[in-house]
Amino acid sequence: MESVRPIVFLAFAGFSVWSSYTSPGFTADEITTTSAGMNVCSLFDKADAERITGRKALFGYKNLAFPDGSASICDSDSVRVIVFSGEGSENSWEKMLADSGRAGEERHAVTDFGEDAYVMYLQPRTEYEHPTALVVAHTGPHTVALSVQALEGQSAEAAEPQAVELTKIVLARLR
């Protein structure tokens, strides 16, 4: 079975494929809707996500956990939230970026969340990917990576305000 690694926007169980972010060694069967780990989908309200992004989730929101317990994901067709928890959460995130081939992409400061927070404007690398704004911020032992896919015909930069607003909600609930 092909190894599937956590992603910023990848299809699971029939969802459309987005930008692949990977973490080696996890198969599709291992990244599941398990009760292990944090329920990241409980960190924001679906209605808030729909109001902020201006669109309904076509496939709903699905909570997924990494088998090693290092992170949990709330995934939909337009929004993805990954929360790494514990000591070394930032290192785990950086490893995932490196494994996905995105570590070298430019990072732009996001002052709303402290000096270490940033946004990346992910450009499509394949026909299945879409421009995406990815905000990364830290609170306590958590590293939050929240991405919003830009609307059809828009740039990744256009999705930054939505990603920032949703990140504010998630960080407030993690504190």
One Martini backbone bead per residue (centre of mass of N, CA, C, O) as a GRO file, in nm:
protein
  175
    1MET     BB    1   0.097   0.035   0.022
    2GLU     BB    2   0.077   0.350   0.004
    3SER     BB    3   0.221   0.616   0.152
    4VAL     BB    4   0.061   0.822   0.384
    5ARG     BB    5   0.077   1.164   0.465
    6PRO     BB    6   0.037   1.425   0.616
    7ILE     BB    7  -0.153   1.721   0.527
    8VAL     BB    8  -0.290   2.006   0.404
    9PHE     BB    9  -0.428   1.886   0.119
   10LEU     BB   10  -0.585   1.577   0.133
   11ALA     BB   11  -0.729   1.302   0.039
   12PHE     BB   12  -0.986   1.119   0.205
   13ALA     BB   13  -1.202   0.897   0.129
   14GLY     BB   14  -1.273   1.058  -0.166
   15PHE     BB   15  -1.133   1.307  -0.164
   16SER     BB   16  -0.985   1.562  -0.279
   17VAL     BB   17  -0.684   1.663  -0.392
   18TRP     BB   18  -0.418   1.818  -0.238
   19SER     BB   19  -0.167   1.921  -0.076
   20SER     BB   20   0.115   1.744   0.005
   21TYR     BB   21   0.168   1.622   0.332
   22THR     BB   22   0.432   1.455   0.501
   23SER     BB   23   0.469   1.141   0.698
   24PRO     BB   24   0.646   0.888   0.752
   25GLY     BB   25   0.485   0.557   0.771
   26PHE     BB   26   0.191   0.627   0.686
   27THR     BB   27  -0.108   0.493   0.631
   28ALA     BB   28  -0.433   0.508   0.552
   29ASP     BB   29  -0.511   0.314   0.796
   30GLU     BB   30  -0.360   0.491   1.025
   31ILE     BB   31  -0.528   0.738   0.927
   32THR     BB   32  -0.782   0.810   1.149
   33THR     BB   33  -1.096   0.815   1.336
   34THR     BB   34  -0.976   0.832   1.610
   35SER     BB   35  -0.973   0.886   1.963
   36ALA     BB   36  -0.701   0.951   1.945
   37GLY     BB   37  -0.631   1.227   2.062
   38MET     BB   38  -0.732   1.517   1.941
   39ASN     BB   39  -1.024   1.716   1.884
   40VAL     BB   40  -0.994   1.951   1.649
   41CYS     BB   41  -1.296   2.006   1.563
   42SER     BB   42  -1.358   2.138   1.859
   43LEU     BB   43  -1.190   2.426   1.807
   44PHE     BB   44  -1.430   2.476   1.601
   45ASP     BB   45  -1.688   2.611   1.420
   46LYS     BB   46  -1.853   2.543   1.140
   47ALA     BB   47  -1.996   2.819   1.114
   48ASP     BB   48  -1.739   2.986   1.125
   49ALA     BB   49  -1.603   2.867   0.876
   50GLU     BB   50  -1.829   2.947   0.678
   51ARG     BB   51  -1.827   3.251   0.735
   52ILE     BB   52  -1.521   3.307   0.679
   53THR     BB   53  -1.504   3.153   0.387
   54GLY     BB   54  -1.793   3.142   0.229
   55ARG     BB   55  -1.829   2.818   0.279
   56LYS     BB   56  -1.915   2.499   0.239
   57ALA     BB   57  -1.860   2.186   0.329
   58LEU     BB   58  -1.876   1.924   0.116
   59PHE     BB   59  -1.743   1.687   0.338
   60GLY     BB   60  -1.691   1.803   0.585
   61TYR     BB   61  -1.561   1.699   0.901
   62LYS     BB   62  -1.246   1.534   0.991
   63ASN     BB   63  -1.105   1.339   1.237
   64LEU     BB   64  -0.750   1.294   1.282
   65ALA     BB   65  -0.481   1.062   1.366
   66PHE     BB   66  -0.182   0.998   1.459
   67PRO     BB   67  -0.039   0.703   1.554
   68ASP     BB   68   0.182   0.853   1.755
   69GLY     BB   69   0.029   1.125   1.881
   70SER     BB   70   0.157   1.409   1.768
   71ALA     BB   71  -0.121   1.442   1.598
   72SER     BB   72  -0.402   1.634   1.475
   73ILE     BB   73  -0.693   1.642   1.250
   74CYS     BB   74  -0.887   1.877   1.058
   75ASP     BB   75  -1.087   1.789   0.774
   76SER     BB   76  -1.144   1.938   0.454
   77ASP     BB   77  -1.195   2.093   0.142
   78SER     BB   78  -1.088   2.402   0.274
   79VAL     BB   79  -0.997   2.296   0.565
   80ARG     BB   80  -0.699   2.276   0.780
   81VAL     BB   81  -0.608   2.120   1.099
   82ILE     BB   82  -0.300   2.113   1.282
   83VAL     BB   83  -0.199   1.946   1.593
   84PHE     BB   84   0.080   1.974   1.778
   85SER     BB   85   0.200   1.793   2.069
   86GLY     BB   86   0.436   1.880   2.277
   87GLU     BB   87   0.740   1.809   2.291
   88GLY     BB   88   0.845   1.900   1.970
   89SER     BB   89   0.620   2.016   1.782
   90GLU     BB   90   0.789   2.192   1.589
   91ASN     BB   91   0.969   1.964   1.480
   92SER     BB   92   0.741   1.796   1.359
   93TRP     BB   93   0.650   2.010   1.159
   94GLU     BB   94   0.922   2.052   1.011
   95LYS     BB   95   0.938   1.761   0.911
   96MET     BB   96   0.683   1.768   0.740
   97LEU     BB   97   0.779   1.989   0.552
   98ALA     BB   98   1.029   1.843   0.448
   99ASP     BB   99   0.881   1.582   0.344
  100SER     BB  100   0.703   1.775   0.135
  101GLY     BB  101   0.893   2.013   0.010
  102ARG     BB  102   0.828   2.306   0.196
  103ALA     BB  103   1.062   2.430   0.379
  104GLY     BB  104   1.174   2.659   0.159
  105GLU     BB  105   0.948   2.835   0.192
  106GLU     BB  106   0.818   3.126   0.235
  107ARG     BB  107   0.802   3.341   0.524
  108HIS     BB  108   0.544   3.529   0.691
  109ALA     BB  109   0.465   3.741   0.912
  110VAL     BB  110   0.241   3.707   1.209
  111THR     BB  111   0.157   3.929   1.462
  112ASP     BB  112  -0.102   3.804   1.610
  113PHE     BB  113   0.100   3.535   1.735
  114GLY     BB  114   0.381   3.631   1.733
  115GLU     BB  115   0.718   3.593   1.637
  116ASP     BB  116   0.675   3.276   1.521
  117ALA     BB  117   0.469   3.354   1.325
  118TYR     BB  118   0.323   3.232   1.006
  119VAL     BB  119   0.303   3.252   0.645
  120MET     BB  120   0.210   3.050   0.366
  121TYR     BB  121   0.220   3.044   0.001
  122LEU     BB  122   0.074   2.794  -0.165
  123GLN     BB  123   0.156   2.640  -0.456
  124PRO     BB  124   0.094   2.461  -0.710
  125ARG     BB  125   0.230   2.131  -0.830
  126THR     BB  126  -0.050   2.033  -0.929
  127GLU     BB  127  -0.369   1.977  -1.057
  128TYR     BB  128  -0.477   1.908  -0.743
  129GLU     BB  129  -0.392   2.180  -0.658
  130HIS     BB  130  -0.410   2.477  -0.444
  131PRO     BB  131  -0.420   2.768  -0.335
  132THR     BB  132  -0.259   2.835  -0.006
  133ALA     BB  133  -0.307   2.926   0.327
  134LEU     BB  134  -0.049   2.906   0.590
  135VAL     BB  135  -0.077   2.894   0.938
  136VAL     BB  136   0.169   2.942   1.204
  137ALA     BB  137   0.139   2.852   1.556
  138HIS     BB  138   0.187   2.912   1.915
  139THR     BB  139   0.082   2.721   2.220
  140GLY     BB  140   0.252   2.615   2.429
  141PRO     BB  141   0.270   2.268   2.329
  142HIS     BB  142   0.165   2.396   2.054
  143THR     BB  143   0.123   2.337   1.699
  144VAL     BB  144  -0.030   2.535   1.448
  145ALA     BB  145  -0.182   2.430   1.132
  146LEU     BB  146  -0.355   2.651   0.908
  147SER     BB  147  -0.564   2.592   0.620
  148VAL     BB  148  -0.666   2.772   0.315
  149GLN     BB  149  -0.839   2.758   0.038
  150ALA     BB  150  -0.867   2.910  -0.238
  151LEU     BB  151  -1.050   3.042  -0.451
  152GLU     BB  152  -1.136   3.036  -0.752
  153GLY     BB  153  -0.885   3.245  -0.900
  154GLN     BB  154  -0.717   3.273  -0.645
  155SER     BB  155  -0.490   3.349  -0.423
  156ALA     BB  156  -0.328   3.264  -0.142
  157GLU     BB  157  -0.338   3.550  -0.014
  158ALA     BB  158  -0.658   3.567  -0.006
  159ALA     BB  159  -0.667   3.342   0.244
  160GLU     BB  160  -0.535   3.468   0.498
  161PRO     BB  161  -0.766   3.602   0.666
  162GLN     BB  162  -0.909   3.330   0.718
  163ALA     BB  163  -0.675   3.183   0.859
  164VAL     BB  164  -0.639   3.385   1.088
  165GLU     BB  165  -0.925   3.375   1.210
  166LEU     BB  166  -0.922   3.067   1.273
  167THR     BB  167  -0.667   3.069   1.450
  168LYS     BB  168  -0.781   3.238   1.678
  169ILE     BB  169  -0.989   3.029   1.769
  170VAL     BB  170  -0.802   2.789   1.825
  171LEU     BB  171  -0.610   2.926   2.029
  172ALA     BB  172  -0.826   3.004   2.240
  173ARG     BB  173  -0.904   2.695   2.297
  174LEU     BB  174  -0.607   2.597   2.384
  175ARG     BB  175  -0.561   2.795   2.645
   0.00000   0.00000   0.00000
